[in-house]
Amino acid sequence: MHSIFCNFIDRWAIRFAAARVSRRTGADPHLEMAQSLLQSPDFFAEGTPVAEVTFTGGKSFQFPSPVRTPFAENNLVHGSISRCGRNWRLRPAVILLHGWNDRLGYRHRLPWLAKCYNRRGVNSVMFELPYHFQRRPSQAGAIRNFISEDAGGTIQAAHQALAEINCMVGWLLQQGCPRVALMGFSLGGWLGGLAVCHDPRISSAALITPVSLMDRMIRESPLCEPVRRALKDHPMDLTRLNLPSHKPKLSRGYILLIGAEHDLFVPPETTGELWEAWGTPEYWILPQGHISILACSKKLKRAAKWIGLRLKMPDSGSGDMIRSADPSTSIHLPTAPLDT
């Protein structure tokens, strides 16, 4: 019965989301731009300058995106930081990356996780990804979604998000935070996975239901119908977007993958392929769907605990010696459980 419930929730969410993104807009797909940017050595935005952060009151901040698009709203990044007291600069930090159009998660789940991290002496930062929430352009004919018929715009959105992650990592390190980790969900998990493969400054990462094989997602998912339609007559090699095509800068003991057994958004076997390609890091499989896993507060709290432990441990070069913080939900662990 539980699996039926998980599948029902995922199917409903897929249908609802697909109905919103699959409308034809007649937008220029900018295929040459997509191809050029995807094959560019700068696609993963390595060496992006430090973010020029301006605080707008309390925890809220903003900074200009290092990647400029034709849309002013999308060029300004909005976020918030949860600090660990006056000496927060002496504490490690985690960047929380939300899922695709996950407004509820951004408003409620990520702030709750921020409190979990703060209790463990870890600062947390969250910001809106390109074409999300306040960054969605309002003018007629503009791109209004991370995924759209404008294939060039979609590839640029991924490049822009990676640049923003990198410049925020740089800002936190510049502030004095000794280590920076990533925690990403779904789309945020995919972006976080690409970031840890190209930014050696990231100390650890927890990726929850990451989109491991983006080319398969575009071929099969109803959510990617606009991109699939744009590429129908002009196929493009998208394997560079796949996480298994890259190797993390981290050792496996500092990477946590969390998959959902009944996931209808991200096929569970693709997370298994990623686990193998990345050298069998810690891997938890939960009896949930893509949406219901987001309500597993105990497991998310344990994932925050897992990140918190890694941020306080020595150099990630000894990562293979790290032991499981949650043996009850892990499989294929590289090492024995750690008493926590």
C-alpha angles and dihedrals in degrees: 000000000000092000090049090053092048091049092047092054092047093048092049092049092048093050093047094047095043091053089058099047102036097070114118112243101172090235120165105257092213090212096171090053091049093050094045095047094045092053094042117113086226095058094103090050096230112179095024111168121254115277116262095226122195120187115224099189136317111343095345124106141162137198136182113262112249087225115066122213129180090261121083095202091055092048093064116074118211122199148139137229129212107206129201100232129286094320094051092131089068091057129082119251140214127208113218115211117198128216129256110299089341097154093157092053093047093051099041117008098048094047088050090051089048089060090049090054093045090056087056093051095258125128117222134206129192129180138176114263120228116295092009130123111320090010095063109111117237103200122104115267094017125132105263102178139049086233114049146135087271097089090182090054091049093051090045090051090056091048090047093050092051091050091051092049090050095048091048090051087052092049093051092049090047089054089058103260103151096215138013127205134184131226115185137177124212104308087017089050091054092048091045090051092053090046095054089051093056108027113066091188092076110099103196142347141205114199116192116201092334119192095248100176108039094175090058090046090055092046097048115019121095086217091066096049092115092055092042090052091050092050097043096100095028109046115199132197104247100172090110086071093058117101095219088059089070136054122226120244086221126082114246096256089069097052124083122189119192119192134183117230094211098038114149095178098053114027106237092226090063090062088050090053089051091050090055094043091052095052100264104292119180110305128188120191114196125196091242143102128246092269102032092054087068089066093056094105095170093054093044089050089051089050089053088050089050091053092044091055093050092049090058096046129091127273114324089238087087091052096123088066093059113110132214118281091192111034093164092070102030130099133192091012116187092218143022124280121279119224105239 
